[in-house]
Structure formats: structure tokens, C-alpha cells
């Protein structure tokens, strides 16, 4: 909330904020990530949810009183299509609210990687609520359309930024935890190095940390 007024214009917001549920990973094989800051239900997300650009925000079914209108919903189905993962621990799906006012909702099926990883194929999990890159790519394409500069005010482990690199979009991320911030920079830098040759890179390809007078 301190940094956002200092930013220039962005074309869309795609984010996974604190849901206000006091989340704490409890599965036996979960890493001890600690608590999520500002996840006590007191955080006001309305300054973000009411921005006059395309907005998509995960977990909005947990803070419905803050939504400006009914919008449209993206459902992340974490199971396999054949139902083999129906018995998975925890929630079998998650919802994200979009400020779209026309069209229909969307289902994105990406198998959940559990508490060990988010993307499968031996990729590590860095954050307790880390989303798969494929999910965030789909979210950007559905909610943000052709928007070129995407903001994530709750950057976490930087997955939205990696998805932006994959799609040839520019990305601005805000993260208050310095350890997660360093993880974001590394993941996004690595994503630029491995960028799809068939996707045009955004104009600014070197991640940098801005110094704000706040």
C-alpha cells in the first residue's frame, strides 16, 4: 500500500494476496514456512480490487465483503481429469475473482504438486501457497487479455512474474519479505534465460529492485 502509489500506470493486476484465514501448512510432510503476514482477516484489499484495470485475485471467496461486484470467477481444479486425485488432502479447488463484467467463468485444470512442489518434475516449492506456473499463465491470458505490464502486489515466490516472462509480458512485483524477494529475482532471472524462443521478450528483461522513499 506504500509502494503502489509510487508506481506508474500498469495494465492489469494478477495476484494471490493473504486470504484472511490464518493459513498454516499442517500436512505431515509440509515444510515449516511460518505464518503468512497480514493473514488475520484485517487487511483491506479494496484499493487493489477496485482499480480501473483488469484485476484477478485468488482466494476472493474468503473475503467476499470486499468485492466491488460479482465479477467472473476462475476455478483452479487441482485434481486429475480422471478423478484419480479426488482423495487429495485439503481443498480440491481454489477460486479467483476477476473484475470482468461480461463473458463466462473459467476452469483451469492443473494437477496440484502437493506440499513438496508446485510445478512437478522435481521443481522445488518456495512458498506455502505457491501456485503452478501453468495456472498463472492461464489466469493472465483469461483475466488480463493483451495487457502488457502486469502488477502483482503480493509477489510471494514470483510465480506471476515467471508466467509473465513466459508470455512475453512486462512485470512489476512487490514483496516485503527479503528472503522471498531474493527468490523472486532468481526465478524471474532464470526464466528470462530460459525464455521460449517463440515468445517475444518484454522490453526490460533485467529484474531490478527499486529504491522507494517511503
N, C-alpha and C positions, 0 to 999 in steps of 0.2 A: 504494500500500500504506500510505502515511502518512495519506492523506485518508480512505480508505474507513471506518476505524473511527470517524471523527468524524461520519459521515452518519447520518441517521435511517433508518427502515425504507424499503426500496424493494420494488416488487412484481415486478421482473424485471430481468435483465441481458441486454443485446444489445450485442455488442462485436466489434471487429476488432483483436485485440492483435498485438504482434510475434510472428511465426511461428517465430523462432529459425533463420532460413535465411540471414541476412546479405544480405537483399534490396537490390539496387541496380539502378535502372532503367537498361537498357543499349540500348534501341532508339535508332536514329539520330535520331529526332525527339522523344525524351524530354527533358523539362526536367531540369536538374541539381538534383535535390531534396536530394542528400546522403544519408548513411546514415540508417537508422531506428534510433533509440535502443533499447537492450536487445534487439536482434535477433541476438544472438550465440549463442542456444540455452541460456543460463544462467538465464533468467528463469523463476521458479516461478509458474505461473498457477493452481495448485491451490486457493489460498484463494478465488479467484473461481469456478472451475469447480465447487467443492463447496458453494456457497451453497445455502441451503434455499429458493430461489425459482426460477422458470423462468429458465434460462440458455441463451443461444445464443452460440457463439464461433466466428468464422471461422478457417479455416486449421488446424483441430484435427488434421487428418491429418498435420500436420508435428510435432505434439507428443503422439502417442497415449499415450505412457507416463504422461502427466499426467491422462488422463481417468479419472474415478472409475468409469465403467461404459460399456457400449456405446452407450447412448442412442439417439437417432434423428438422421438426417442430412438437412440441406438441401443440395441441389446447385444452384449457380448455373450455368446453361448460358448462356455468353456469346455463342453463335452465333445466327444467324437460324434459324428453324424449317425453312426450305427447304434449309439446308446451305450457303448462299452464303458464309458466313464460316468454313467449316471450315478454310480455309488460313490463318487469322489467326495472327500471331506469338504465341508464348507459349502458356500454358495455356488450353485451350478451356473449362474449367470450374473452379469452386472449390467447396470443401466447408466446411460449417459444422456443428459438433456441437451438439446440443441435449440437455439432460438429461431430455427426455421418456423415459418408460419404457413407453409404450403407443402404439398407432397406427402409422402408417407414415411413411417418409421423404417428402420433397417436392422436386420440381424447380421452379425458378423460371427462366423464360426471359426474360432482359433483355439486349438487344444491348450488347456491350461498346463503350464510347466511345473506346477506344484511349488513347494517351498524352497526347492533347490535351485531352480532356474525358471526363467520366464519365456525363453525362446527355444528351448530344446537343443538338441545337437551339441550337448556339452557346454552350452553357454551359461556363464555364471549369473546368479541373481545378486543384485547390488542393493536393492531397496525392498522393504517388506510389502509394498503394494505395487511393485513394478509390473507394468503392462507389456505384453509382447509387441515387438516392433511391427509385425504384420497387422495387429489390431489398430495401432496408432496410425499407420499408413491409411487403412480403410477409413478411420474416423476423419482424418484430414480431407480425404477425397470427397467423402459424403457431406461433411458439415461445412468445409471451407471452400469447396469448389476450386476455382483457379487462383485463390488468394496466394500471393507470393511471399509475404512476410508474416510468419506465424509466431505468436507470443504464447509462451507457457509460463505463467507467474508462479507455478509450483513445480519446478523442474525435476525435483527428485533425482533420479539417476540418469536423466537426459534422454529417455526413450523418444519423446516427441521430437527432440532435436535430431536424433538419428533418423527417424522417419522422414523429417523434412529434407535431410541430406539425400536420402534415397529417392525422394520425389523431385529433387532439384529446386526446393524452396529455400528461402532465407529464414533464419530462426533467431528469435530472441528468447532467452530463458532467464528466470530469476530463481535463485536458490540461496537460502540463508545459512544452510549448514555447509561449512567449508570443506568437509570431507566429501559430501555428496557433490559439491561443486567441482572438485578436482576429478571425481569420477566422470561427471558430465563432460568436462573438457576433453578427457582422454577418449571417451566413447565417441564423441562427435568428431574429434580429430581423426580417429581410426576410421570412422565412417567415410570421411572425405577421401582418405587414402584408398579405400576400397570401393569408391563410388562406381555405380553402374555406368559403363561406357556409353550406354544409350540414353542416359538421362543428363540433361544439361545441368551443370553445376551452377549454384547461385553466384551472384557477383562477388560476395565476400565469403571466402572459403576458409579463412583462418579464424578459429574461435579466439575471442579476446574478452578479458574481464574489464568492464568499465569502472572507473572510479567516480562515484557519485558523491556530491556534497549533501549528505542527509544527516 
